[in-house]
Structure formats: C-alpha cells, structure tokens
Amino acid sequence: MRGFVFAALSLLLLAGCASQTRPSEIGSIGVNTRYEKELAAELEARNYYDGHTPKIGAYIRSNPPGAVVEWYNDDGIWVHVGNTPTKDIVIEGTGKPELFRVSAPGYLPKIEWVAATRNSSRVEVEFELQPELPTDRYLTGRHSGR
C-alpha cells in the first residue's frame, strides 16, 4: 500500500511540474509578441500599399445607359458601385485587372476585366449589352407541337 501511495504522490508532483513549464494557463492574460509583431507588420504593409499605390479613375458607360455596375471584390462578392454612366470609380494604377459586371433588365449581363497602369490618367470602358431573346423564341419546358 505504501508503494501505491508513493507512486500516486510522485505522479501528482510530476504532473504539477509539467504544468509549470507552460508559458500560460487557461484564463491567464498574456501577450503573444510574435502574433503582435506579425499583425503590426501586416497593418504597416497594408497602410503603405493603400497610401503609395497610384489610384486611377475608371469611367464606365453602357448601351443602353442606366445599367447596374458591380465590382467583384477580393472576398468573392459582387458590390454595387453605381449605374451607367458612372462617375469615376477608383481602381489601382498597378495594371492589376478588376472584374466589373454591367447588367440591365431585358439584356444579357456582361462581365469584363478593367485595368489601369501607373501612367493612365483615366480609363473609359463601354459595355455593349445584347438584348435577351423574347420568351416566345425559346422553349421553357416540354413542348408537344404535333
């Protein structure tokens, strides 16, 4: 019995020593300096990029006018930016293409890449929309014409 108590006591002491080697316990407050440095570097890079990247105005027109203009953002979401003809839409002047979609009721939507270089003063793009087929021109289900 004495051996069992000694073994159990030894395990408790060893377990206590192992928990003391951890840098922090659950519920304790500490600073992860590596994470803080990485976050600060990312924010600095983002601020530098936003402040030093040339911005160019893109002017988008369509035929017919009044179509909805949407931009495909980095999160994979179409964001409404206006109707045609647009005021200047700010895009990067780095040559990186931006994806825009122009759509109007009764017309097929059109998607195009728009890019500007550092030397561009303004980008003008015209979207020529094609009318949809009238509903009586295509079949929408089972058709028994005989």
KAWO-V735708 format. One record per backbone hydrogen bond with DSSP energy under -1.0 kcal/mol. NH is the residue of the N-H (numbers start at 1). CO is the residue of the C=O. If there is no record, write none. Layout:
((NH/CO) (NH/CO))
//
This chain:
((5/1) (6/2) (7/3) (8/4) (9/5) (10/6) (11/7) (12/8) (13/9) (14/10) (15/11) (16/12) (17/13) (18/14) (19/15) (28/25) (33/31) (36/32) (37/33) (38/34) (39/35) (40/36) (41/37) (42/38) (43/39) (44/40) (45/41) (46/42) (47/43) (48/44) (49/45) (50/46) (51/47) (52/48) (53/49) (56/91) (58/89) (59/123) (61/125) (63/127) (66/84) (68/103) (69/82) (70/101) (71/79) (72/99) (73/77) (76/73) (79/71) (81/69) (82/69) (84/67) (86/60) (89/58) (91/56) (93/54) (95/116) (98/114) (100/112) (101/70) (102/110) (103/68) (107/104) (108/130) (110/102) (112/100) (114/98) (120/117) (123/57) (125/59) (127/61) (129/63) (132/106) (137/134))
//
